[in-house]
Amino acid sequence: MLGDFKRFTSKRIVQAIQENERESRREFLLQRFAHEAVNSSNVKRYQFWRHDNKPIELWSNKVIFEKINYIHQNPVEERLVYKAEQWVYSSAIDYAGEKGMLEGVVVAK
């Protein structure tokens, strides 16, 4: 089930990056995903997700918000943006009270 999720989401995200003409980092992102795929035996073109899985039980609101914050801060930590809300493919902007480009984002409160 997790493998299906990763396959589906990675294809959709890569497709969104490829098709978004306003994405100024398109070449950088696709090159990075392609570079990671070279080191993978079971990925042909783009490696988006890590292969290891560390499931975390979301047993409280505190833990849920810690993980949401961690995800939102990844592009900042990688120095791709200065603020989490600047990452186009993130729900961080939705959490900042604005509408992001992704449909169906549910903001946990």
C-alpha positions in Angstrom: 0.0 0.0 0.0 2.8 2.5 0.8 4.6 1.5 -2.4 1.5 2.3 -4.4 1.2 5.7 -2.7 4.8 6.5 -3.4 4.5 5.4 -7.1 1.4 7.4 -7.6 2.5 10.6 -5.8 6.0 10.6 -7.3 4.6 10.4 -10.8 2.1 13.1 -10.2 4.5 15.5 -8.5 7.2 15.0 -11.2 4.5 15.5 -13.9 3.3 18.7 -12.2 6.9 20.0 -12.1 7.4 19.1 -15.8 4.2 20.8 -16.9 4.3 23.9 -14.8 5.9 26.5 -17.1 6.2 28.9 -14.1 8.4 26.5 -12.2 11.7 28.3 -12.2 13.5 25.4 -10.6 12.2 22.8 -13.0 15.6 21.8 -14.4 17.3 21.8 -11.0 14.6 19.5 -9.5 14.5 17.1 -12.4 18.3 16.8 -12.5 18.4 16.1 -8.8 15.7 13.4 -9.0 17.5 11.9 -12.1 20.8 11.9 -10.2 19.2 10.0 -7.3 17.7 7.5 -9.7 21.2 6.6 -11.0 22.0 5.1 -7.6 18.8 3.1 -7.4 18.4 -0.4 -8.9 14.6 -0.3 -9.2 14.0 3.3 -10.4 14.3 4.1 -14.1 14.1 7.9 -14.5 13.4 9.9 -11.3 13.9 9.0 -7.7 11.5 11.1 -5.6 11.0 9.2 -2.4 13.5 7.6 -0.2 13.6 3.8 -0.1 13.6 3.4 3.6 10.4 3.7 5.5 10.1 4.8 9.1 6.4 4.8 9.9 5.5 7.1 12.8 2.3 6.7 14.7 0.4 9.9 14.8 -1.2 9.4 18.2 -1.7 13.0 19.3 -2.3 16.5 17.8 1.2 17.5 19.1 2.9 14.7 17.1 0.8 15.5 14.0 1.8 19.2 14.1 5.5 18.3 14.7 5.5 16.1 11.6 3.6 18.7 9.5 6.1 21.3 10.6 9.0 19.0 9.8 7.6 18.4 6.3 7.1 22.1 5.7 10.6 22.9 6.8 12.4 20.4 4.6 12.7 22.8 1.6 14.0 25.5 4.0 16.6 23.2 5.4 17.7 22.2 1.9 18.0 25.9 1.1 15.5 25.7 -1.7 13.5 28.6 -0.2 13.8 31.1 2.6 10.3 30.4 4.1 8.2 27.3 4.0 5.3 29.1 2.4 7.5 29.9 -0.7 7.7 26.2 -1.7 5.1 25.9 -4.5 4.3 22.2 -3.9 3.8 22.6 -0.1 0.7 23.0 2.0 2.7 25.5 4.2 1.0 28.4 2.4 -2.4 26.9 3.3 -1.3 26.8 6.9 -0.3 30.5 6.6 -3.9 31.4 5.8 -3.6 31.6 2.0 -4.6 29.3 -0.8 -1.8 27.2 -2.3 -1.8 25.7 -5.8 -2.5 22.2 -4.5 -6.2 21.1 -4.5 -7.8 19.3 -1.6 -5.5 20.5 1.2 -7.1 20.1 4.6 -5.5 22.3 7.2 -5.4 20.5 10.6 -6.3 22.7 13.5 
